[in-house]
Amino acid sequence: MTRSEARRFPFAEPVGLEIEPLFAVLRESEPVSRIRLPYGGEGWFVSGYEDNRRLLNDRRFSRAASQGEMPRLTVEPAGGSAMAILDPPEHTRIRRLVAAEFAAPRVQELRPQIQQTAGELIAALTAAGPPADLIAEFALLLPIKVICGLLGVPYADRDRFSSLARVLLSSTAYTREQVGAAVEELGDYLYDLIDQRRENPTGDLIGVLVSARDVDDRLSEEELITLCGTLLGAGFENVANSIGNMTFLLLTHPDELRALREHRELIPAAVEEMLRYAMAGLGASHARIAMEDLEIAGVPIRRGEAVFASLPSANHDPAVFRDPEVLDFRRAHNPHLAFGHGPHVCLGAHLARLELQVALAALLEAFPDLALAVPAQEVPWKIGLTVRGPESLPVRW
């Protein structure tokens, strides 16, 4: 198979949650295709489920080799000690420091606390009355409060660090200078929190990581600050987007919303199905760099070339998912890849699932008449970021 002409990526503006139609065309006719990223040039785009699953677990590809001016979606290359772009064994060493806090048994212990937080936010919404922006007043605040509690970050600082985290998600929304300034400011903020732990040790996760650095020498100072920043940003941004996305899906799919209202036991399966169904990002992962010449789906990949997994495309592959364009809360077989696969599978997947289940249950219980306060086509969407979701979600009840 010869090299295809590179298509500009993203293929379209990230408005709405519908799957990009071109994904289906590529899965059928060009399962490994060329794309041109906003920064760094061209790479390969993998669209089928099985090819994506193999790619995510293939040690012949390196994330660490993607540092620097390689093809990417973000204005700034990822930092050299970011866990998302480390390879084993460095990735494994860093991940083990925090894995226990995000394991399923520990996460389930947090359920009553998360339910209480959701209830408090719902009470505040109810007291203020409709209409309300569900993103600003619920979807964002719930995961922020949860991750602040785990890390030991002051909840009162949420406006400061959430605005900085947004800049760090920039693809085209902010300049390189703005992103660099946000990195520096967030680093200073986190160093202040770390210094506080050094003066007065704590049992929160930042305190545990400071001890791992200072007492056990299990990570470097750069790894410490980067890991704290990663846990803080990843700990709320993706969940907040997903709460907004899932609420929008339900409010624009009345039959499915009615099914959940009548059968609350479907909520866990509904969360999994909406994770599979919705375009939660731009549709391409971090670059993986081929460390040797190889093939994917019969297409030659040269050593040093960048390859991008596409989890949304994989999650709509009809070879794996029956009627993938149908939102089906009773889907019997749903091995979606929304949280990734392999060594870099999302560390916070168990926590995210729990938060999403609690959030939907709380909204369904409190607001039986929840509806959009504006026509669906007037909901504003985030543009120029690496995440996809409503900028705000006006609702009434």
Residue pairs with C-beta under 8 A, 6 or more apart in sequence:
1 298
1 299
1 300
3 34
4 30
4 33
4 34
5 34
6 34
6 35
6 36
6 42
7 22
7 33
7 34
7 35
7 36
7 45
8 35
8 36
9 35
9 36
9 37
9 38
9 45
9 73
9 282
9 283
9 284
10 73
10 282
10 283
10 284
11 20
11 22
11 283
12 20
13 383
14 279
14 282
14 381
14 382
14 383
14 385
14 388
15 381
15 383
16 279
16 381
17 245
17 248
17 249
17 277
17 278
17 279
17 280
17 388
18 279
19 277
19 279
19 312
19 313
19 316
19 325
20 279
20 283
20 312
20 313
23 47
23 283
23 310
23 312
23 313
23 316
24 316
26 33
26 45
26 47
26 313
27 47
27 48
27 313
27 317
30 47
31 46
31 47
31 48
31 51
31 297
31 299
32 44
32 45
32 46
32 47
32 51
32 296
32 297
32 299
32 301
33 44
33 45
33 47
34 42
34 43
34 44
34 45
35 42
35 43
35 44
35 45
35 284
35 308
36 42
36 71
37 43
37 71
37 72
37 73
37 284
38 72
38 73
38 75
38 171
38 172
39 69
39 71
39 72
39 73
39 74
39 75
40 69
40 70
40 71
40 72
40 306
41 70
41 71
42 71
42 306
43 71
43 287
43 305
43 306
43 307
43 308
44 296
44 299
44 301
44 305
44 306
44 307
44 308
45 284
45 308
45 310
46 52
46 55
46 296
46 297
46 307
46 308
46 309
46 310
47 310
47 313
47 314
48 297
48 313
48 314
48 317
48 319
49 314
49 315
49 317
49 319
49 320
49 321
49 337
50 317
50 319
50 320
51 296
51 297
52 309
52 310
52 311
52 313
52 314
52 337
52 341
53 314
53 337
53 341
54 296
55 61
55 288
55 296
55 307
55 309
56 309
56 337
56 340
56 341
56 342
56 344
56 345
57 341
57 342
57 343
58 288
58 342
59 88
60 290
60 291
60 292
60 294
61 288
61 289
61 290
61 291
61 307
62 87
62 288
62 289
62 291
63 84
63 85
63 86
63 87
63 91
63 286
63 287
63 288
63 289
63 344
64 85
64 86
64 87
64 90
65 289
65 291
65 304
66 72
66 77
66 78
66 85
66 286
66 287
66 288
66 289
66 306
67 77
67 78
67 80
67 85
68 77
69 77
70 77
70 287
70 289
70 306
71 287
71 306
71 308
72 78
72 286
72 287
73 171
73 282
73 284
73 386
74 170
74 171
74 179
74 386
75 170
75 171
75 172
75 174
75 175
75 176
75 179
76 176
76 179
76 180
76 183
78 84
78 85
78 286
79 183
79 222
79 226
80 222
81 220
81 222
81 223
81 226
81 227
82 226
82 230
83 91
83 94
83 95
83 226
83 227
83 230
83 347
84 230
84 286
84 344
85 286
86 94
88 343
91 343
91 344
92 343
93 218
93 219
94 219
94 223
94 227
95 347
97 208
97 209
97 212
97 218
97 219
97 227
98 205
98 209
98 227
98 231
98 347
99 347
100 106
101 150
101 205
102 347
102 348
102 349
102 350
102 351
103 350
104 350
107 350
107 351
107 354
108 354
110 146
110 351
110 354
111 354
111 358
113 146
113 149
114 142
114 146
114 354
114 355
114 358
115 358
115 362
117 142
117 145
117 146
118 142
118 358
118 359
118 362
119 362
121 137
121 138
121 141
121 142
121 362
122 138
122 362
122 363
122 366
124 137
125 132
125 137
125 138
125 366
126 366
128 137
130 373
130 395
130 396
130 397
131 373
131 394
131 395
131 396
132 138
132 394
132 395
132 396
133 392
133 393
133 394
133 395
134 243
134 244
134 247
134 393
134 394
134 395
135 240
135 244
135 389
135 390
135 391
135 392
135 393
136 392
138 243
138 359
138 363
139 240
139 241
139 243
139 244
139 247
139 359
139 393
140 162
140 236
140 240
141 158
142 239
142 240
142 243
142 355
142 358
142 359
143 235
143 236
143 237
143 239
143 240
143 243
143 355
144 155
144 158
144 162
144 236
144 240
145 155
146 235
146 236
146 351
146 355
147 153
147 231
147 232
147 235
147 236
148 154
148 155
148 158
149 155
150 204
150 205
150 231
150 235
151 204
151 205
151 206
151 228
151 231
151 232
151 235
152 193
152 197
152 202
152 204
152 205
152 206
152 207
153 161
153 193
153 206
153 232
157 189
160 189
161 186
161 189
161 232
162 236
164 182
164 185
164 186
164 189
165 186
165 232
165 233
165 236
165 237
166 237
166 385
167 174
167 178
167 179
167 182
168 179
168 182
168 183
168 186
168 233
169 233
169 237
169 385
169 386
169 387
170 178
170 179
170 384
170 385
170 386
171 282
171 384
171 385
171 386
172 384
173 383
173 384
173 385
174 182
174 384
186 229
187 225
187 229
190 225
190 228
190 229
190 232
191 225
193 206
193 228
194 206
194 210
194 224
194 225
194 228
197 206
197 207
197 210
198 210
198 214
201 207
201 210
201 211
205 231
206 228
209 219
209 224
209 227
209 228
210 224
212 218
212 219
212 224
213 219
213 220
213 221
213 223
213 224
219 227
234 347
234 348
235 348
235 351
237 387
238 280
238 348
238 352
238 387
239 351
239 352
239 355
239 356
240 389
241 280
241 387
241 388
241 389
242 274
242 275
242 278
242 280
242 352
242 356
242 389
243 355
243 356
243 359
243 360
244 389
244 390
244 393
245 274
245 278
245 280
245 388
245 389
245 390
246 271
246 274
246 278
246 356
246 360
247 360
247 363
247 370
247 393
247 395
248 372
248 376
248 379
248 390
248 393
249 256
249 274
249 277
249 278
249 327
250 256
250 257
250 260
250 360
251 257
251 370
251 371
251 372
251 376
251 395
252 372
252 376
253 327
256 270
256 327
256 329
259 266
259 329
260 266
260 267
260 270
260 329
260 360
260 364
261 364
261 368
264 361
264 364
266 329
266 330
267 357
267 360
267 361
267 364
268 353
268 357
269 329
269 330
269 331
269 334
270 329
270 360
271 353
271 356
271 357
271 360
272 334
272 336
272 353
273 327
273 328
273 329
273 331
273 334
274 327
275 336
275 338
275 339
275 356
276 315
276 316
276 321
276 331
276 334
276 336
276 338
277 315
277 316
277 327
279 312
279 388
280 312
280 338
280 387
280 388
280 389
281 311
281 312
281 386
281 387
281 388
282 386
282 388
283 310
283 311
283 312
283 313
284 308
284 309
284 310
285 308
285 309
285 310
285 311
285 340
286 308
287 306
287 307
287 308
288 306
288 307
288 308
288 309
289 304
289 305
289 306
289 307
290 301
290 302
290 303
290 304
290 305
290 307
291 303
292 303
293 300
293 301
293 302
293 303
294 300
294 301
295 301
296 307
301 307
311 337
311 338
311 340
314 320
314 337
315 321
315 324
315 336
315 337
315 338
316 324
316 325
317 324
318 324
320 333
320 335
321 331
321 333
321 334
321 336
322 331
322 333
339 345
339 346
339 349
339 352
340 346
346 352
363 370
364 370
367 395
367 397
368 397
369 397
370 395
370 396
370 397
371 395
371 396
371 397
372 379
372 393
372 394
372 395
372 396
373 394
373 395
373 396
374 394
379 390
379 392
379 393
379 394
380 390
380 391
380 392
381 388
381 389
381 390
381 391
382 388
382 389
382 390
382 391
